[in-house]
Amino acid sequence: MVNTAMSRRKKKSWMTPDAFRHVRESVLKLTQKELGDRLDTSDRQISQFETGRQPIPKDVAAVMMNAHAVGFKWPRKPLDK
């Protein structure tokens, strides 16, 4: 039998939604769509991170925190693969 209290436990977010939004807007200067394209996710997912509806995964938080730490600026257009 599954412990329903454990299954309903909120997943840990590795970064606050406000910090995530700040890095996107002020440091990276990207729209939700542009960041979603670069992280290979949707603008809807980025919105859910920023509103706290979905926890920010560890790998995404690491990218955002590193970008903030070094003042990284993504090119306005994605680089060709």
C-alpha positions in Angstrom: 0.0 0.0 0.0 1.3 3.4 -1.0 1.6 6.0 1.8 -0.5 8.9 0.4 1.1 11.5 2.6 4.4 10.6 1.0 3.0 10.6 -2.6 1.5 14.1 -2.0 4.6 15.6 -0.6 5.7 18.7 -2.6 8.9 18.2 -4.6 11.8 20.4 -3.6 12.5 23.5 -5.7 16.1 24.3 -6.0 15.5 28.0 -6.6 12.8 30.4 -5.7 10.4 31.5 -8.5 11.3 35.1 -7.9 15.0 34.4 -8.2 14.3 32.4 -11.4 12.3 35.3 -12.9 15.0 37.9 -11.9 17.8 35.9 -13.6 15.7 35.5 -16.8 14.6 39.1 -17.0 17.5 41.1 -15.6 20.6 38.9 -16.2 19.8 36.9 -19.3 17.3 39.5 -20.7 15.2 36.7 -22.3 11.5 36.2 -22.7 9.9 33.1 -21.4 9.7 31.7 -24.9 13.4 32.5 -25.6 14.5 30.8 -22.4 12.3 27.8 -23.0 13.8 27.4 -26.5 17.3 27.5 -25.0 16.5 25.0 -22.2 14.5 22.8 -24.6 11.2 23.3 -22.9 8.1 25.3 -23.4 7.3 28.9 -22.4 4.4 27.4 -20.4 6.9 25.3 -18.3 9.0 28.5 -17.7 5.8 30.3 -16.6 5.0 27.4 -14.2 8.5 27.7 -12.7 8.1 31.4 -12.2 4.7 31.1 -10.5 5.7 28.3 -8.3 3.2 25.8 -9.8 6.1 23.5 -10.7 9.4 23.1 -8.7 12.5 24.2 -10.5 14.6 21.2 -11.2 18.2 21.1 -9.9 19.8 21.1 -13.3 17.7 24.1 -14.5 18.4 26.0 -11.2 22.1 25.3 -11.6 22.2 26.8 -15.1 20.3 29.9 -13.9 22.5 30.4 -10.8 25.7 30.0 -12.8 24.4 32.5 -15.4 23.7 34.9 -12.5 27.1 34.4 -10.9 29.1 35.1 -14.1 26.7 37.6 -15.6 26.2 35.4 -18.7 24.4 36.8 -21.6 22.8 34.4 -24.1 22.9 35.6 -27.7 19.5 36.9 -28.8 19.3 34.2 -31.5 20.2 30.6 -30.6 23.4 29.4 -32.2 23.0 27.0 -35.1 23.6 23.4 -34.1 
